[in-house]
Amino acid sequence: MKYKMIGLKIAYYRKLRGYTQGQLAGKIGISTTYLGQIERGNNGKSFSLETLLLIATGLDVDVILLLTGNENI
């Protein structure tokens, strides 16, 4: 899956949960700039699985949902 699609899902669930980028970034310990780059899919490099797990935990969603979009897997 492309990073842009993952980023769009992260932004969707962040907004659904009522978080700003700053709030979510602070909650999981990454910079707001980095989270914004991940959400736009243009951070210039891939992000780690560890970062994706932090984001999923911060959003209270299963990481599989961010990777596939399917909660039933």
Residue pairs with C-beta under 8 A, 6 or more apart in sequence:
1 67
1 68
2 41
3 38
3 41
3 43
3 46
3 47
4 40
4 41
4 42
5 41
6 38
6 41
6 52
6 66
6 67
7 38
7 39
7 40
7 41
8 39
8 41
9 65
9 66
9 69
10 35
10 38
10 39
10 55
10 59
10 66
11 39
13 59
13 61
13 65
13 66
14 21
14 24
14 39
14 59
17 24
17 59
17 60
19 27
19 59
21 32
21 35
21 36
21 39
22 32
24 35
24 55
24 58
24 59
25 31
25 32
25 34
25 35
26 32
27 58
28 54
28 55
28 57
28 58
29 54
30 51
30 54
34 43
35 55
37 43
37 44
38 47
38 51
38 55
52 63
52 66
52 67
53 63
55 66
56 62
56 63
56 65
56 66
62 71
64 70
64 71
64 73
65 71
